[in-house]
Amino acid sequence: MRRIPFISMIAFVAMSVSCGSSADTEMMTIDVEKSYPKKELTIDDLWEVEYIALETDSIFLLPGGQPQHVGESKLGFVDNRTGNLLFFDAKTGKKAFCINRKGPGPEEYKSVGALVMDEKAGEIFAWTIFDATFQVYDEQGKYQRTLPMHNKRKDEYLYITNFINLDDNRLLCSSHNIKGYAVHYLQDKKTGLTTIVDSIPNERYVNQYIFAEKDGVTYSTAPNLIPFVRISEGLVYADHSNDTLYRMTDGMTPSPFIVRTPRVKETEPNKILRFDNETDDWMFLSGIEMAYDFSKNEGLHQTNYGVEKASGEIYEMKFIHPDYAGKEYRPTALNARYYPADELLTALEEGKLKGKLKEIASTLGEEDNGVVMLLKRKGNGQN
């Protein structure tokens, strides 16, 4: 396994924080304990909104959940009840193909934790939870190969937090375990060769899981954290353990552009900063308080931040859904949201829907698949 050096920016960041932002560094500070001015935006002011009704039959029947793959031509879902990996046409919602290789064999999977499709090569990469491997299939479900995770420790079970189809040859993977060991690495799609991008020191690690024990039972929960997010200029690297957010160039070279204060380990409970998405005019982030009351099933309080690029002003955001009254939206890395049919039919009956979403919902039956809302950048049609 090879390693790409992650150049230390500590001295540079410290200088930026003490001296403030400048045109040269373009550094910005977000205080996760500060109250910023409130601002409301309607999501169709920020993105082009599309609604895609998904075709339904006895096989292409979704149990719920959100899409795992959102591409230019395909939408992918995982149904671990049946073992089906379901793909739909991203423009029409028509069923595209289904893969089911559930089983104990070396070319199969017991349970799929995440998947992504290389649409150019026509290959699907399914991460298997219990075997800690990527199983690779073509669109007909034919087994292609197995890619192991990086050289994992024998005494620790590492699992994938997130992975993306970086380019024609590589996956970009993030993995960690509950003991505090985290690693981000590139993986060759054909050979499986891994190259570490950044290994986070244990002493800087803030666990993304919250645990509680009651009557001999251990409970856990965690927010959805995605360390690498695609933006117009490449990638943003925002690991929840770090106090600095980085832009990553094609060569995976980090360039700091946002620093949070106070430091993540100085907040109690820990409050982490997550990068969510951007438009031409805005960057959107979330501050998440790592506290949860299991007796009430509530916690992980989230504050949505918006940074106006032109002015550098920071706001606490509320995103208004234009076609679904009372349904607040929070930007995500995929910028897609699945609404099950039963939810939409209830909202329709209560008079909460309007526009295109109301039109589509009025054609649904209770046993149908629901609707995917896609938010695309204005002007270029990309998420």
N, C-alpha and C positions, 0 to 999 in steps of 0.2 A: 504494500500500500504506500503510495506516494503522498506527499504533503505539500500544499501550497502555503507559503508563509503568510500569516496574517499580521501585517505591520502594525506595531503599537502606535496608537494615537493619543495616549494618555496625556503627554505633555502638551500636545496641540489642543486637545479638548480643554484642559485646565486653563490654558491661555485664553481660549475663546470664551469660556464662561466668565473669567474674571474681567476680560476687556470688552465683552459684549460682541454682538454680531458686526460683521463688516462685509463690504462688497467682495473682498477677496475670499473669505472663508464661507460666507453665506450660512453661518451657523445660526441656529435659532434655539432658544431655551423655552421649554414648556414646564411650568410648575404644576405638578399633579395635585398639589394641595391648595392651589389658588382657585378662587371663583372668578371665572371670566364672564364677560357680557354674554347674554343669551341671544341666540339667533335661530330663526326658523326658516327652512328652505323646503320647497316642494321638489320631490325627486325628479319630476319632468322638467324642472328648470335646470337641472344639473346633467341629466342623461336623456338619451332617447329610450323610451319605455316600450318594450315589446311583450306581448302575452302569447305564449305558445301552449295550446291545448294538446295534451299527449294522448295519442291513440291507445285504445284499450282492447285487449282480448284476454283469453284465459291464461296466457303466459305473460303477456305484457301488462301485468297488474301490480301497481306499486303499493307497498304497505305504508308508505309515508317517507319521512326523511327528506334530505336535501340532495341535489345532484352532486356527485363526486367529480364528474368531468364536465366542464363547460367549454366547448371548443367552437371553432368556426362552423363545422358541419355536423357535430354530434353532441348530444347530451347523454351522460352516462350515470346510471344509478346502480346501487348494490342492494339486493334482497337476500339477506343471509338466512331467512326462513327457508327459502327454496334453493338457494345457491345460485340464483339467476343474476347475471350481470346484464342489465338491460340498457340498450342504446337506442336513442330516438334521433330523428332528423332535427337538427337545431333550428331549421327555418320553418318546417311544416308541422313538426310534432309527430309525424308518421313513424311507426316502428321501423327500426333499421335492422338490428340483429340482436340475438340473445346468445350468451355463452353460459353454459352450465357444466363445470368440471368439478363439482363438489364431490369429495370423497377422500379416502386416506392414502391414495397412491402417490407416487413421486411426481406425476404430471398433473396432480389435482390440488384442491385447496379445501380445508375444513371450514374456514371463515375468512372473509375478505374485509380488511380494515379500511382500505383506500384503493382507488384505482385512477389511472390516467391513460389516455389514448394518444399515441403518436399518429395523428391523422394522416400525415404524409406517408408514413411507412405502413399504415394499416395494422398496427400492433397495439395490443392492450397489455398494460403492466398492472397486475393485481398483486397488492401486498397481502400476504397471508399472515394472519395474526399469530397463529400458534407455531408455525414453522419458521417465521421471521425470514421469509424469502420473497422475491418477486417471481411470480409465475407469468410467463409471457405467452400470449395467444394471438392468432390472427383473427380476422373478423368472422371466420367460419368456426371459431372455437378450437382450431387445431393447435396443439401444444407446440411451442417453438423452442423454449429453453427455460432454465431456472437461473436466476441471479441471486446469489447469497448476499446478505448484508455485509458490511465491512467486517474486519476481523474482530468480532465481538468477544468480550471477556467470557470465559467459560463459567464463571461464577455469577454472572449477571445477565438478566434477560433484557436486551435492548429492543426497542420497538420504534417504528416510524411515527413521527409526529406529523410530518408533511413531506410530500415530494412533488416536484413539478417536471414537466417535459421541457428541459432547458433548451436543447437544440437537436439537430439531427442525430447526434452521437451520444449525448449524455443526459442522465437524470440528475437533478439537484435534490439531495435527500437531507432531511433533518431527523435525527433520532436521539433518544435519551431513555433513561430508566428512572425509577422512583428513588434511587439512591443518590441521584445528583450528577450522574455522568452524562454529558451531552456532547454530541458531535454533529457537524454538518459536513457533507462530503459529496463529491461528484462521482457518478457511477457510469461506466461505459455500458451502453445498452446491449452490446454484442458480447463482450468478453467478461463483463462484471467487474473489471478492475476499478478499484475505488481510490480516490484522491481526496484527502482531508482538506477542507477549506478553512475551518476554524474550530478548534477544540476548546470548549469553555472550561476554564479551571474550576475545580470543585468548590473552592472557597468563594467564588463569585456567584455560584448557582443559587437561584431562588426556585424552589420546587413549584411546578405549575399545578400540582395536585394538593388538595386539602383533605386531610384524613380526620376521622373521628371514630371512637370506639364506644359501643354501647351494648351491654349485655352479651359481651363476647363476640360481637359482630363488628367488623371494621367497615366503615362507610367512606367513600371517596367521591370527589367531584373535581372538575377542572373547567376553566374557560376554554373556548376554542382559540388556539394560538397558532398563527402561521408565521414562521420566522422570515420567509422570503416572499415578497409580493412583487408581481410584475407591475411596472409603471412605464410611461412613455419613453423614459430614458434608460430602461434596462430593468434593474431590480432594486428594491429596498430591503435591507437586512435589518430586522428589528427583533432580536432575540429578547425574551422577557427578562433575562438575567442582566442584560447590559444597560448602562445608563446613557448610551449613545446609539443613535440610529444612523445607518450608513447607506449611501448609494453604492451599488456595485457595478463596475464596468464589465465589459465583455470578458476581460481577463480576470474577473473576480477580484479586482483590487478595490478595497473599501475606501470610501471618501465620506467623512462625517459631515452631517448636515443638520441634525437635530440632537440636542442633549436635554435630558430630563433632570429636574431637580424637585425635591431632594433626591439623593441617591436611593436606588431601589431598596437597599438594605437598611436605610435610615428611616423607612416608613414602617409604621406598626398599626394595623397589619400591613404587609407589603402591598404596595399599589404599583402595578406594572403598566407599561405603556406599550400599546399595540398599534402598528400601522395598518390601516384598513384599505384605503383606496385613494384615488385622486381623480380630478378632472383637469381641464386646461387652467382653471382659475382657483381650484381648491385642493388642499390635502386634508384627508380625514383620518383621525386617530381615535383610540379609545384608552381611557384610564380605567383599569379594572382593580377593584379592591379585593384582595385575596382573603375573604372571610365568608363563612357559610354556616348557617344555622340549620343543622340536619333535622331538628325536631319540627321546624317550621317549613323546611324545604325552601329556604330563601337566602339570598346572599349574592356574592359576586357582583356587587353594585358597579354599574358601568356609567362613566361619564364620556359623552361623545364630544370630541374636539374638532373644530374646523379651522384650518389656517388659510387665510386669504393670501394667495401668492403675491399679488401686486403690492399690497400694503404691509404684509407680514403680521396683520392683526390676528389674534387668536380668540375664538368664540366657543362657548358651550352650545352644541348644536341639537336641534330637534328636526327630524326629517319627516315631512308630511307626505302621506300617500295620496296621490291625486284621485284615485278611483276606489279607495277602500277606506271609508270613514272610520276613524279611531284606530287604524292600523299604522303604528309607527314603524318606520324602516330604519335599519342600521346598515351602513355600507359594509360590504365584505370583500375579500380578495377576489372572489369569483363574480361578484355582483349579479347574483341570481338567487331567486327565491321560489320555492315550490309551495303552492297552496293546494292542499287536498280538496277533492270535490265536496266532501261533507262539510268542510269549513266554509267553502264558497257558497254552498246552497243555504246554509244557516245565515250567512251574512246577507245573501240575496233576499231571504225571507224577512230579515230585519231592516231592509232598506238601506244597507250600508254600502252597496256597490253602485257604481255608475260607469259610464263610458264603455270602452272596449271590454273591460273585465266583466262588467254586468252583462254585456251581450254574449260573451262566451259562457259565463256561468249559467245563463238561462237555458243553454242547450245541454247541460250536463245531467246525468243521472247519478243516483247515489252510489252505484257500483263502478262508475267511471274513474279513470285517472283524472288528476287535477290539471292545474295550469302552472307553467313555469313563467315567472316574470324575469326578463332579461333587461339589464340596464347597460346601454352601450354609449360610449363616448360620442358626443355630438360631432357630426362632421365626418367621422371615419368609420363608424359602424363597429368599432372594437369595444370589448368590455373594459 
